[in-house]
């Protein structure tokens, strides 16, 4: 198995080194970059993915539509289209919404969040995702805080409500 490496960044987002995925997911001081995409359909429902049991962080929980690490030397814009294709099998224009720091007990991520509207077929990668479906905003709000979602998705959803949703 090939070791996966991520760029390590400082508090200003400047690349200052690299570390393995395992190191990044076990050391909060190794901040690294990720992209998220909120995939909505034309009815205003949000696609969520259920993380597989093989994930080292938050397995078996519902999470943001698309989420992935930035490869070494990759830009956010390159990563977002790569992750959309890898995880959901789609290629559609996206809009950048906002950025934020996500701090968990085991890692620190700098998140670039995008969104898109998509009504076509979704073919998710069964290695990356156990299940996926569109959720109404009311259904999401009803399940917040129950342990159904990853803490990161709950933070993402709160950011979206505060910064984007009117």
Residue pairs with C-beta under 8 A, 6 or more apart in sequence:
3 20
3 21
4 20
4 21
4 69
5 18
5 19
5 20
5 21
5 72
6 18
6 19
6 20
6 21
6 24
6 32
6 33
6 69
6 70
6 71
6 72
7 15
7 17
7 18
7 32
7 33
7 70
7 72
7 73
8 15
8 16
8 17
8 18
8 19
8 24
8 30
8 31
8 32
9 15
9 16
9 31
9 32
9 33
9 110
10 16
10 31
11 31
13 33
13 110
18 72
19 27
19 30
19 32
21 69
22 56
23 30
24 30
24 32
24 107
25 56
25 57
25 106
25 107
26 106
26 107
27 106
27 107
28 103
28 104
28 105
28 106
28 107
28 108
29 108
30 107
30 108
31 101
31 108
31 109
31 110
32 69
32 70
32 107
32 108
32 109
32 110
33 69
33 70
33 76
33 79
33 109
33 110
33 111
33 112
34 67
34 68
34 69
34 70
34 102
34 109
34 110
34 111
34 112
35 66
35 67
35 68
35 70
35 76
35 79
35 80
35 83
35 111
35 112
35 113
35 114
36 64
36 65
36 66
36 67
36 111
36 112
36 113
36 114
36 156
37 64
37 65
37 66
37 67
37 80
37 83
37 84
37 94
37 113
37 114
37 115
37 116
38 46
38 64
38 65
38 97
38 113
38 114
38 115
38 116
38 156
38 160
39 46
39 47
39 65
39 66
39 88
39 90
39 115
39 116
39 118
39 122
40 46
40 47
40 115
40 116
40 117
40 118
41 47
41 117
41 118
41 119
41 134
42 117
42 119
43 134
44 136
44 137
45 134
45 135
45 136
45 137
46 65
46 134
46 135
46 137
46 140
47 65
47 88
47 118
47 122
47 132
47 133
47 134
47 135
48 62
48 63
48 64
48 65
48 132
48 133
48 134
48 135
48 140
48 149
48 153
49 62
49 63
49 64
49 65
49 66
49 87
49 124
49 128
49 129
49 130
49 131
49 132
50 60
50 61
50 62
50 63
50 129
50 130
50 131
50 132
51 58
51 59
51 60
51 61
51 62
51 63
51 129
51 130
51 150
52 59
52 60
52 126
52 127
52 128
52 129
52 130
53 59
53 60
53 130
54 127
57 104
57 106
57 107
57 150
58 150
58 151
58 152
60 130
61 147
61 148
61 149
61 150
61 153
62 135
62 148
62 149
62 150
62 153
63 149
63 150
63 152
63 153
64 150
64 152
64 153
64 156
65 88
66 80
66 83
66 84
66 87
66 88
67 83
67 87
67 152
68 79
68 82
68 83
68 86
68 87
69 79
70 76
70 79
71 79
71 82
74 82
76 96
76 112
80 94
80 112
80 114
81 91
81 94
84 90
84 91
84 92
84 94
84 116
85 91
86 125
86 128
87 124
87 125
87 128
87 129
88 122
88 123
88 124
88 125
88 132
89 121
89 122
89 123
89 124
89 125
90 118
90 120
90 122
92 116
92 117
92 118
93 116
94 114
94 115
94 116
95 114
95 115
95 116
96 112
96 113
96 114
97 113
97 114
97 115
97 160
97 163
97 164
98 113
98 159
98 163
98 164
99 110
99 111
99 112
99 113
100 110
100 111
100 113
100 155
100 159
101 108
101 109
101 110
101 111
102 108
102 109
102 110
102 111
102 152
102 155
104 151
104 152
109 152
111 156
113 156
113 159
113 160
115 164
122 132
124 132
140 149
140 157
143 149
144 154
144 157
145 154
149 157
